[in-house]
Amino acid sequence: MTASQSWDDTVDLLVLGTGAAGLSAAVTGAAKGLKTLVLEKTEYLGGTTAYSAGTCWVPGHRHQRALGMTGERELASLYLDGVVGDKAPREIREAYLEHGPEMIDWYDSLGVRFWHSATVVDYHPEVEGAGVGRALEPETFDGRVLSSEDFRRVRPPVPEFALFGGTLMVRRAEVNRLLELFRWSPRAAGLALSLGFRWFFDRLRHPRGTRLAMGNALVANLFHTLTQHDGHVWFSSTARELIVEDGGVVGAVVQSGGRERRIRVTRGVILAGGGFAASPAWRERHLPTPTPQFTRAAEGATGDTIALGMAAGGALGPDHGDNGFWFPSSIGRRGDGSLVVFPHIWDRAKPGIVAVTASGRRFVDESVSYHRFVRAMYRTQSSDEAVPAWLIIDARSLHEYGLGMIRPHTPTAFLQKYVRDGYIHRASTVDELARRIGVDPAGLADTIQRNNRFAETGVDEDFGKGTSPFGHQYGDPRHAPNVNLGPIRTAPFYALPLVPTPLGTALGLCIDAHARVLDAEGEPIAGLYAAGNDADSPMAAEYPGAGGQVGAGMTFGYLAALDAAAAVVTGPAIEAQVNA
């Protein structure tokens, strides 16, 4: 584009993507007085963040300080040195640690607030500097403060992680309390009635409950705050090209509303499209083999915005090995035939469950984090088929704890549907089960025998399950002598296949500590920023704790907007129009 060509519109800040990173950047820019426009390629707000717990991992946040906890920054730095090491530039993660707490304070002042997840353990508790309580949970948000149209724009949650077909959202702590209904708890009954009444009256006017929780609450609150500061979102809109002059990004060619527009940008473009987990082609190029065929990421995370940054001169980060952040997931179908990618986050830690390979042998402490579990699958794959891995469980534990799409205390008549659909496999003996799923019968029999012996002694001699405080938080506190170990004895026996699925990707555009995109020489490109999974992860492909992706995305979105607010992007085309 030349100086003689006209612009269709002018904004200060153009943000691509409405996940946590993009909305963090947009809200910060708008609150700093910048004319801010956000492009969302789908019809829904929130990207993968809307599906997630919305948790932020921010060591040294305001709640820890209020408790008198000091030295969290230094301890977290030591922890990340141990977990990440030299796999990613240290100065980037130090910027995260330095500015994360101020980002949380900034949003608190704007009304976007978090509760303290005081008992949540970091994912590598054995590493020096690991901590407890660095995670933050978004406060629930009342969707009724949004207009009906804006409320419908908030991406609905994964139905299997909500109640009544995905129309009633509940917090994780509330799920645990509601399960007490099976033990006739008055406290659980009171919560159920409270949630039920609100949901019933909501459904008279809305397509789903308006009490939003987790990632839905975070993106809805950020969106509401953005509109309060005159920020705008264009849905079903994409940037087809970034306009570069004299080495700086000065605008974008945008497809929106059935027409092409040329948008002049005076302060910067922030790429926050969510990475590439939803692109089969990008997964084939950059993720390990066997290539994941499914993802829990939002459909818009296809790497398009990373490609825009590369076309504008941005450098793609170094290969991080597996380049992903991982869930082990089971794959099923809903009643309407739609696909379910169900992440196994907590259930693997319950007693009476083992994970095995094709040899019938265990390969990991089943209670480790989802990311570490999949890492173990890929690590084992070279010597023993671990993709898929199989969760083995008996009838008693399945009834008590559920598994994947199968909820606790599911009646036998309803359980038959999952067996008939092939979601879970059932047999009357362990030997029959092994043969049915193609696992070595002798290996599986030996594994079950060892597991049952460990359950009696409370000591897992193979992988130490039940010794980590991380695993303890998701076990059964009523179960002794080990909250994570239980016998597998009660027929029938069940097997559920798990496959690796990227919840997000770690490979992205190189950035500096201000979230400015760097070129191949390591120099910042004027007017171009990246945050979230569009930026190369400050943790490489390591996952330090719950909320590491959202925390980093929001922090660098915030930093990008602050830097853009202090900068003016200039080039011949802009200067010509300004001077005119």
BELVEN-V184299 format. One record per pair of residues at least 24 apart in sequence whose ideal C-beta (glycine too) atoms are under 8 Angstrom apart, sorted by the first residue. I is the first residue (numbers start at 1). J is the second residue. Records with the same first field share a line. If there is no record, write none. Layout:
I: J / J
This chain:
1: 243 / 245 / 251 / 262 / 573
2: 573
3: 572 / 573 / 576 / 577
5: 262 / 573
6: 262
7: 251 / 262 / 263 / 264 / 577
8: 261 / 262 / 263
9: 37 / 261 / 262 / 263 / 264
10: 35 / 263 / 264 / 265 / 266
11: 35 / 36 / 37 / 263 / 264 / 265 / 266
12: 36 / 265 / 266 / 267 / 564
13: 37 / 265 / 267 / 268 / 269 / 270 / 561 / 564
14: 38 / 39 / 239 / 252 / 263 / 265 / 268 / 269 / 270
15: 39 / 269 / 270 / 272
16: 239 / 269 / 270 / 271 / 272 / 273 / 305 / 308
17: 47 / 271 / 272 / 273 / 274 / 300 / 305 / 532 / 534
18: 45 / 46 / 47 / 219 / 223 / 233
19: 46 / 47 / 48 / 49 / 50 / 219 / 272 / 274 / 298 / 532 / 553
20: 47 / 49 / 54 / 215 / 218 / 219 / 222 / 532 / 550 / 553 / 554 / 557
21: 272 / 531 / 532 / 533 / 534 / 535 / 553 / 554 / 556 / 557
22: 47 / 270 / 272 / 273 / 531 / 532 / 557
23: 219 / 222 / 223 / 226 / 557
24: 103 / 107 / 222 / 531 / 553 / 554 / 555 / 557 / 558 / 561
25: 270 / 272 / 529 / 531 / 557 / 558 / 560 / 561
26: 222 / 226 / 231 / 233 / 270 / 557 / 561
27: 107 / 110 / 112 / 222 / 225 / 226 / 229 / 231
28: 106 / 557 / 558 / 561 / 562 / 565
29: 231 / 267 / 561 / 564 / 565
30: 226 / 229 / 230 / 231
31: 110 / 225 / 229
32: 561 / 562 / 565
33: 565
34: 267 / 561 / 564 / 565
35: 230
36: 226 / 229 / 230 / 231 / 232
37: 231 / 232 / 233 / 234 / 263
38: 226 / 231 / 232 / 233 / 234
39: 233 / 234 / 237 / 238 / 239 / 254 / 256
40: 233 / 234 / 235 / 236 / 237 / 300
41: 236 / 237 / 238 / 273 / 300 / 304
42: 155 / 235 / 236 / 298 / 299 / 300
43: 153 / 235 / 236
44: 153 / 154 / 155 / 156 / 235 / 298
45: 153 / 154 / 155 / 219 / 220 / 223 / 233 / 235
46: 154 / 155 / 215 / 216 / 219 / 220 / 223 / 298
47: 155 / 219 / 273 / 274 / 298 / 300 / 301
48: 274 / 277 / 296 / 297 / 298 / 301 / 503 / 504
49: 215 / 218 / 219 / 550 / 553
50: 154 / 155 / 156 / 157 / 215 / 216 / 219 / 298
51: 155 / 157 / 158 / 161 / 215 / 296 / 297 / 298
52: 214 / 215 / 503 / 550
53: 137 / 172 / 214 / 215 / 546 / 547
54: 137 / 138 / 214 / 215 / 216 / 217 / 218 / 219 / 547 / 550
55: 117 / 120 / 135 / 136 / 137 / 138 / 214 / 546 / 547 / 550 / 551
56: 100 / 104 / 114 / 135 / 136 / 138 / 547 / 550 / 551 / 554
57: 134 / 135 / 136 / 544 / 545 / 546 / 547 / 548 / 550 / 551 / 552
58: 100 / 101 / 103 / 104 / 134 / 136 / 547 / 551 / 555
59: 97 / 100 / 101 / 131 / 134
60: 97 / 100 / 101
61: 100 / 101 / 104 / 114 / 116 / 134 / 136
62: 101 / 104 / 105 / 108
63: 114 / 116 / 118 / 133 / 136
64: 116 / 133 / 134
65: 101
69: 133
72: 131 / 134
73: 97 / 98
75: 129 / 131
76: 129 / 131 / 134
77: 129
78: 128 / 129
79: 122 / 124 / 127 / 128 / 129 / 130 / 131 / 544
80: 129 / 539 / 544
81: 129
82: 124 / 127 / 128 / 129
83: 124 / 127 / 539 / 542 / 544
84: 539 / 540 / 542 / 544
87: 320 / 540 / 541 / 542
88: 320 / 536 / 537 / 538 / 539 / 540
89: 538
91: 512 / 513
92: 511 / 512 / 513 / 538
93: 538 / 539
94: 513
95: 513 / 514 / 538 / 555 / 556 / 559
96: 538 / 551 / 552 / 555 / 556
99: 555 / 558 / 559
100: 551 / 555
103: 554 / 555 / 558 / 559
104: 136
106: 558
107: 554
110: 225
111: 221 / 225
112: 138 / 218 / 221 / 222 / 225
113: 138 / 139
114: 138 / 139
115: 139
117: 546
119: 473
120: 473 / 545 / 546
121: 469 / 470 / 472 / 473 / 545
122: 470 / 544 / 545
123: 368 / 369 / 371 / 372 / 470 / 543 / 544 / 545 / 546
124: 544
125: 468 / 469 / 470
126: 468
132: 469
134: 545
135: 545 / 546 / 547
136: 547 / 551
137: 171 / 214
138: 213 / 214 / 215 / 217 / 218 / 221
139: 217 / 221
140: 171 / 211 / 212 / 213 / 217
141: 212 / 213 / 216 / 217 / 218 / 220 / 221 / 224
142: 210 / 211 / 212
143: 206 / 209 / 210 / 211 / 212 / 220
144: 210
145: 224
146: 220 / 223 / 224
148: 206
150: 223 / 224 / 227
151: 206 / 210 / 220
152: 207
153: 223 / 233 / 235
154: 212 / 216 / 219 / 220 / 223
155: 216 / 219 / 298
156: 208 / 216
157: 214 / 215 / 216
158: 296
159: 334
160: 340 / 342 / 405
164: 199
166: 208
167: 199 / 203 / 207 / 208 / 209
168: 195 / 199 / 208 / 209 / 211
169: 209 / 211 / 212 / 213 / 214 / 216
170: 195 / 213
171: 213 / 214
172: 214
179: 408
182: 408 / 409
215: 550
218: 550
238: 304
239: 269 / 305 / 308
241: 308 / 311
242: 269 / 308 / 309 / 311 / 312 / 528
243: 573
244: 312 / 313
245: 571 / 572 / 573 / 574
246: 571 / 572
247: 313 / 525 / 526
248: 525 / 526 / 527 / 528 / 569 / 570 / 571
249: 312 / 525 / 526 / 527 / 528 / 569
250: 527 / 569 / 570 / 571 / 573 / 574
251: 573
264: 573 / 574 / 577
265: 527 / 569
266: 568 / 569 / 574
267: 527 / 564 / 565 / 567 / 568 / 569
268: 527 / 528 / 529 / 560 / 563 / 564 / 567 / 569
269: 527 / 528 / 529
270: 515 / 529 / 530 / 531 / 557 / 560 / 561 / 564
271: 305 / 306 / 308 / 309 / 509 / 517 / 528 / 529 / 530 / 531 / 534 / 535
272: 305 / 530 / 531 / 532 / 534 / 553 / 557
273: 300 / 301 / 302 / 303 / 304 / 305 / 306 / 532 / 534
274: 298 / 300 / 301 / 305 / 504 / 532 / 533 / 534
275: 301 / 303 / 306 / 504 / 505 / 507 / 508 / 532 / 533 / 534
276: 301 / 302 / 303 / 306 / 505 / 507 / 533
277: 301 / 324 / 502 / 503 / 504 / 505 / 533
278: 302
279: 303
282: 505
283: 502
286: 319 / 323 / 505 / 507
287: 322 / 323 / 324 / 502 / 505
288: 321 / 322 / 323 / 378
290: 381 / 387
292: 324 / 499 / 500 / 501 / 502
293: 499
294: 329 / 331 / 339 / 341 / 499 / 501
295: 341 / 501 / 502 / 503
296: 327 / 329 / 341 / 343 / 501 / 503
297: 502 / 503 / 504
301: 504 / 505 / 533
305: 534
306: 508 / 509 / 530 / 534
309: 509 / 517 / 528 / 530 / 534
310: 509
312: 517 / 525 / 528
313: 519 / 520 / 525
314: 509 / 510 / 517 / 518 / 519 / 525 / 528 / 530
315: 509 / 510 / 518 / 519 / 520 / 522
316: 507 / 508 / 509 / 510 / 536
317: 507 / 508 / 509 / 510 / 536 / 537
318: 536
319: 507
320: 506 / 507 / 537 / 540 / 541
321: 541
322: 375 / 378 / 541
323: 505 / 506 / 507 / 541
324: 502 / 504 / 505 / 506 / 541
325: 371 / 502 / 503 / 504 / 505 / 506 / 541 / 543 / 548 / 549
326: 370 / 371 / 373 / 374 / 375 / 500 / 501 / 502 / 503
327: 370 / 374 / 500 / 501 / 502 / 503
328: 370 / 373 / 374 / 377 / 389 / 498 / 499 / 500 / 501
329: 498 / 499 / 500 / 501
330: 404 / 405 / 423 / 496 / 497 / 498 / 499
331: 423 / 497 / 499
332: 404 / 405 / 418 / 421 / 423
333: 421 / 423
340: 405
341: 501
342: 404 / 405
343: 370 / 501 / 503
344: 370 / 373 / 391 / 404 / 498
345: 370
346: 474
347: 401 / 402 / 403 / 404
348: 373 / 391 / 474
349: 471 / 474 / 475 / 484
350: 397 / 400 / 401 / 474 / 475 / 476 / 484 / 486
351: 397 / 455 / 475 / 476 / 479 / 482 / 483 / 484 / 485 / 486
352: 393 / 394 / 396 / 397 / 400 / 401 / 455 / 486 / 487 / 488
353: 391 / 392 / 393 / 397 / 401 / 403 / 486 / 488
354: 391 / 392 / 447 / 448 / 451 / 488
355: 389 / 390 / 391 / 392 / 498
356: 389 / 390 / 392 / 439 / 443 / 444 / 447
357: 384 / 385 / 386 / 389 / 390 / 439
358: 384 / 385 / 386 / 438 / 439 / 440
359: 384 / 385 / 439 / 440 / 443
360: 434 / 439 / 440 / 441 / 442 / 443 / 444 / 445 / 446 / 447
361: 443 / 446 / 447
362: 447 / 451 / 462 / 463
363: 389
364: 463
365: 460 / 463 / 464 / 465 / 468 / 471
366: 391 / 463 / 465 / 484
367: 465 / 466 / 468 / 470 / 471 / 474 / 475 / 484
368: 468 / 470 / 471
369: 470 / 543
370: 503
371: 543
372: 543
374: 500
377: 498 / 500
378: 500
387: 499 / 500
388: 497 / 498 / 499
389: 497 / 498
390: 437 / 439 / 495 / 496 / 497 / 498
391: 495 / 496 / 498
392: 433 / 444 / 447 / 448 / 488 / 493 / 494 / 495
393: 488 / 493 / 494 / 495 / 496
394: 487 / 488 / 489 / 490 / 491 / 492 / 493 / 494
395: 490 / 491 / 492 / 493 / 494
396: 489 / 490
397: 486 / 488 / 490
398: 494
401: 476
403: 494 / 496
404: 496
423: 496
424: 494 / 495 / 496
425: 494 / 495 / 496
426: 492 / 493 / 494
427: 492 / 493
428: 491 / 492 / 493
429: 491 / 493
430: 488 / 493
433: 493 / 494 / 495
436: 495
437: 495 / 497
439: 495
448: 488
451: 485 / 487 / 488
452: 487 / 488 / 489
454: 482 / 485
455: 482 / 485 / 486 / 487
456: 487
457: 481
458: 482 / 485
460: 484 / 485
503: 549
504: 533 / 549
505: 533
506: 533 / 536 / 537 / 539 / 540 / 541
507: 536 / 537 / 541
508: 533 / 534 / 535 / 536 / 537
509: 534 / 535 / 536
510: 536
511: 535 / 536 / 556
513: 559
514: 559 / 560 / 562 / 563
515: 556 / 557 / 559 / 560 / 563
516: 560 / 563
526: 567 / 569
527: 564 / 567 / 569
529: 560 / 563 / 564
530: 556 / 560
531: 556 / 557 / 559 / 560
532: 556 / 557
